[in-house]
Amino acid sequence: MRLTSTAPRTVLGAGALIGLQALVALGFTVFLVFQAFGGDTSFNTGTVLGEAAYFAVLTAGVAACSAGLLLGKTWSRSPSIVLQVLLAGAAWYALGPSGRPDIGIPVGLGCLVTLVLLFHPATTAWAEGLEDE
C-alpha cells in the first residue's frame, strides 16, 4: 500500500480541511459521551448515547473521505462534495433560523473553501484521470 499521494495540492488541501471537520465531529461525539455520563439528570442517557453513536458513524464517514483524498483516491471526491453541500445547509440553518452566526459563518466558509478546492480544474482533471495529459 502506497502512503504517498500524487494528487494535486488542491486535493490534499481539501482532504486536510475535511480532516479538520472530522476532528471537530470527533470532539463533539466525545462531548456527547461525557454529557451522557456526567451526572446531569436533565438528559436521557440513552438518547444522548444514541446521538453519540449516530455522530460516531458520521464522523467515520467524514474521516474516510479525508483519508481518501489525502491518499489520492479518486472515489473520495464525490462523497466529499456531497458532505460539503450537506454541511453548508447546516451552516445556513445555523446562520438563519438558529441565530448562531458564531457557528454558521466559520462552518460555511470552511465548506465554501473546500468546495472551491474540490471543483478546481486541477482536482477535476485528477478525478477524471487526465492529470498526466
N, C-alpha and C positions, 0 to 999 in steps of 0.2 A: 504494500500500500504506500502510495506516494504522499508525503506530508507537505510538500511544497506545491504552490499553486502557480500556474501560468496564466491565470486570469488577469484581466486589466485592473488597474488601480481603482477604477470606479466600482468594480465588483467587490474588491477587497474592502473598500470604504463602506459600501452598503452592508457587507457582511459584518463589519465591525459595529456599525450603528444598530443593526438588528441584534447583535450580541449584547450590546448595551441594553436594549429593550428586554432581552431575555433575563439579564441580571436584575433589572428593576422588577420584572414579573416574579422572579425567584424570591426577591426580598419581600414582595407583597405576600407571596404564598407563605413564607416563614412567619411573617407578621400575623397572618390569619391563624396559623397553628398556635403561636404563642397567645393570641387572643382567646382561642378556644380553651386553653388550659390555664389561663391567667387568673382564674377565680372570679371573674366578673360574671355574676349570675344574671345579668340583663341579656346575655346572649345564650342562645340554644347551642350547646357544644356540638351536637350532631350536625346542625345546619352549618355552622362555621367550618367544621371539618369537611363536610361535603363540598362547600365552596372552595376550601383549600385544595381538595383533591381535583376539583374541576380546573382550578388555576394551575395546578402542577402539570396536568395533561397539556394544557395550552402552552405553558412555559416550555415543555419538552418539544412541542412543535416549533415554537419560535427559535429555540436553541438549535434544532435540526436545520432550519432554514439558514441560520447564521453559519453553522458549521459547513453546510453545503456550499455556500458562497465563498467562504474562506478557503475551502479545499478546491475550489474551481469546478464544482459540479453544476452543470447547466440545468439540471432538473430543479434546482432550488430557486431559480429566478421567478417562475410563475407563482409558486405559493408565497414567495416573499412579497410580490406585488399585491396579491390578494390580502395578505396580512396588513400591509401598509394602508390599503384602502379601508379595510375594516377599522383599523386603529385611527385613521383620520376621521371616520364617522364618530368614534368615541370622543375624539378631541373636539369635534364640532359640538357634540352634545354637552361636553364639559364647558365650552365657551358660552353656549346659548342657554338652554333650559336649566342646567345645573348652576349656572352663575359662578363657575370656577375657572376664571381665566388663568389663575396661577398654575393650574394643571393643563388646561386646554392649549394654551399658547406653546409651551415647550414641546408637548406631545405632537401638536400639529406641525410645528416647524421641523421636528425630527422626521415625521412622516414625509413632509414635502422634500426635504433634502435627500432622504433615502429613495423616494420615487424618482427624483431627478437623476440620481446615480443609476438606478435600475433601468431607466429609459434612455440613458446616454447612448450615443451612437456606438461607442466602443463596447459597451455592455451588450447592446443588441447584436452587434457583429459577433461577439464572443458566444452569445446564446445560440446564434444560428450557425456557428461553426465557420464563420467567414474571416476570423481574425488573422489567418495566415495568408489571405489573398490580398 
